[in-house]
């Protein structure tokens, strides 16, 4: 995925064992389409060599403000002017303290101070021992740096290089990449709470068997990620899938349709947008046997009665909050044929303002998809693309409609 195509990132590195993760991050940034200029403090070069970072970024690394390669001798100005963002990873406690005071006694701190604040955002990925992270001085610095306009990313938690366990280690490279990609997305849903259902449901027949379907959950997870990237608070109610939770998203794991309904109803009162991407089983066995159903030797299959599951989308779409316009509901339709016809009929049946149609067999388990958006005004195709790219387009479409939907009457 070329999520950072056209972006020029200055990757600043300060002294810390997490420099080894920055090498992987540099590679990931380049893979995502960014050009990366590495700037290292003297302390960072004690942990990893500039040669490694040059090879990974494919550019000479800067370590000194006295660098002779710059014709005007102003590396701190030239480097920051070209950047779409400066990301300091790892950012040591000492470097944060330095930034806070506007000190500028080496190239990296000088460049940060000299950056045009309006156009070149500064992101910090802290990395330090848990005691250093928890220290009131560090926490005070984090707060003040945020107030000064820096984006201070989260820290990871767990085992640390020093042998202690707690908060303060640097996020993993894939997490930093996800955060940086999210940072660049337009914040179209800021202030909104988006509730998403995703994946299949599993309806137990007995303790070892059940009814489910081929939904992978990828589309719903992509929608949750895109909503978070757009600045929304996101709750993802997920059926049984083995996908990683998108960063910053609150996930509630469920199995059956009834559990999915309950979790959705619990989150719905604070939600402003509901996106039902789950492939909910329409039916469940009348009874789930407490013990495994055994063959009785007669050759006859057991008799399984079925009851209809609750319709989660219809339940929320017919709630008073949806009727008053406080909850904007979006349905999905997985069809095998006549997509426009079925999606149009389903939108009316489910009483939702927007229905997203796709061809089930062509999308289940795949990394890409094609969507058909159906609303009262007609239908609009979103051409085949990766699920995350489509999810971002869908979120943009929903954001436009929600603005119109919730705008006070003239
Ligand atoms: N849905 C739901 N709860 C159900 C069934 C469906 O919330 N019990 C939601 C799905 O998440 C999706 C939409 O309703 O957003 C369409 O689901 P689908 O199963 O395709 O449609 P059905 O109404 O079940 O119609 P049919 O099976 O006839 O295609």
Boltz pocket constraint, residues with backbone or C-beta under 6 A from the ligand:
constraints:
  - pocket:
      binder: B
      contacts: [[A, 197], [A, 257], [A, 276], [A, 277], [A, 278], [A, 279], [A, 280], [A, 281], [A, 282], [A, 309], [A, 310], [A, 311], [A, 312], [A, 313], [A, 314], [A, 330], [A, 331], [A, 332], [A, 333], [A, 334], [A, 346]]
      max_distance: 6.0
